[in-house]
Amino acid sequence: MSCAEWQIIRRPEYQADLDAIQAWVAKDNPLAALDLWLWIDTQVDGLSDPNFPRRASQRVAGAFELVAHENDIVYFDQDPVLCIAIVRAVVHVARQFPAIASGALDR
C-alpha cells in the first residue's frame, strides 16, 4: 500500500522538546527562537508528503530521523499501513539523550 498523504501526530514530548529549544535560544535572541521553532515544525509538516525524504535512524533502533536544522534532529516512528508518522522527540545534535539511550523510543 502506498500512502497518498501521511498523517502527522506530534507527541507531547516532541512539543516539550521544541519549546525547550525555543526557550534556550530566546535567552539571547527571542526573534531567532521563534523562527527556529517555526522552521523545525514546518520540516515536520513536510513528513505528510510521501515523497519527503525519510531515513532510518542509526542512533535509535526502529526509529526514523529527520535533520530539521543543522543542529536539531527529529525522531519519529512511522506506520506505512496506516500512513501515520508519530513524531517523538527533537534533540540537539550535541545532546546525549538518556531518555532514549536504551535504543528505542518509548511507545
C-alpha distance (Angstrom), angle and dihedral (degrees) to the residues before:
residue distance angle dihedral
M1 . . .
S2 3.77 . .
C3 3.77 121.9 .
A4 3.80 118.7 -128.3
E5 3.80 88.3 -166.6
W6 3.79 134.3 -1.2
Q7 3.79 123.7 -131.0
I8 3.80 110.9 -131.2
I9 3.81 119.0 -145.5
R10 3.79 116.2 -171.0
R11 3.79 113.2 -154.9
P12 3.83 118.4 -142.5
E13 3.82 88.4 -114.4
Y14 3.80 90.1 61.0
Q15 3.81 91.0 49.3
A16 3.82 90.5 49.3
D17 3.80 91.6 49.3
L18 3.79 91.5 49.3
D19 3.80 91.7 48.4
A20 3.82 90.8 49.3
I21 3.80 91.2 51.9
Q22 3.79 89.7 50.0
A23 3.81 92.0 49.0
W24 3.81 91.6 50.0
V25 3.81 93.9 50.4
A26 3.81 91.9 42.0
K27 3.80 90.3 64.9
D28 3.80 87.1 74.7
N29 3.79 103.9 20.1
P30 3.81 121.7 11.4
L31 3.80 93.8 -174.7
A32 3.81 92.9 52.0
A33 3.81 88.9 47.4
L34 3.79 91.8 57.2
D35 3.80 91.3 45.4
L36 3.81 90.6 51.6
W37 3.82 92.4 48.4
L38 3.80 90.4 51.3
W39 3.82 92.9 44.4
I40 3.81 94.1 52.7
D41 3.80 94.2 44.6
T42 3.81 91.1 47.4
Q43 3.80 88.4 54.6
V44 3.81 88.3 53.2
D45 3.81 89.2 51.4
G46 3.79 86.2 58.4
L47 3.79 89.8 67.3
S48 3.81 87.8 76.7
D49 3.82 87.6 72.8
P50 3.82 109.2 84.5
N51 3.82 89.1 -146.6
F52 3.81 93.2 55.5
P53 3.83 107.9 114.1
R54 3.80 115.8 -97.8
R55 3.75 124.8 -174.6
A56 3.75 131.8 -174.3
S57 3.77 112.1 -114.2
Q58 3.77 118.0 -110.5
R59 3.80 89.0 -166.1
V60 3.81 101.9 50.1
A61 3.79 118.8 39.4
G62 3.78 114.0 -125.0
A63 3.80 94.9 8.2
F64 3.77 132.8 104.2
E65 3.76 125.8 -136.4
L66 3.75 136.8 -147.6
V67 3.79 120.6 -163.9
A68 3.79 94.6 -141.0
H69 3.80 94.5 172.8
E70 3.78 131.8 3.9
N71 3.80 89.5 -96.8
D72 3.80 102.3 32.2
I73 3.79 131.3 69.4
V74 3.79 123.0 -167.0
Y75 3.82 116.2 -149.6
F76 3.77 119.4 -153.7
D77 3.78 143.1 162.5
Q78 3.76 123.5 -138.1
D79 3.76 136.9 -158.2
P80 3.82 109.4 -156.4
V81 3.82 92.0 -169.8
L82 3.81 94.7 55.9
C83 3.83 93.0 30.4
I84 3.81 92.0 -127.7
A85 3.79 128.8 142.4
I86 3.82 114.6 -164.7
V87 3.79 111.2 -157.5
R88 3.80 107.9 -147.5
A89 3.80 109.8 172.4
V90 3.77 146.8 -12.8
V91 3.80 114.2 -143.0
H92 3.79 132.9 -173.7
V93 3.81 108.5 -120.4
A94 3.80 92.7 -123.5
R95 3.79 93.5 52.7
Q96 3.76 122.9 96.9
F97 3.75 105.8 -137.2
P98 3.82 108.2 -145.3
A99 3.80 93.0 173.2
I100 3.81 88.5 68.4
A101 3.80 100.5 24.5
S102 3.81 90.6 112.5
G103 3.78 87.6 74.6
A104 3.78 100.0 -105.9
L105 3.73 135.6 72.3
D106 3.77 117.2 -121.0
R107 3.77 110.8 -104.7
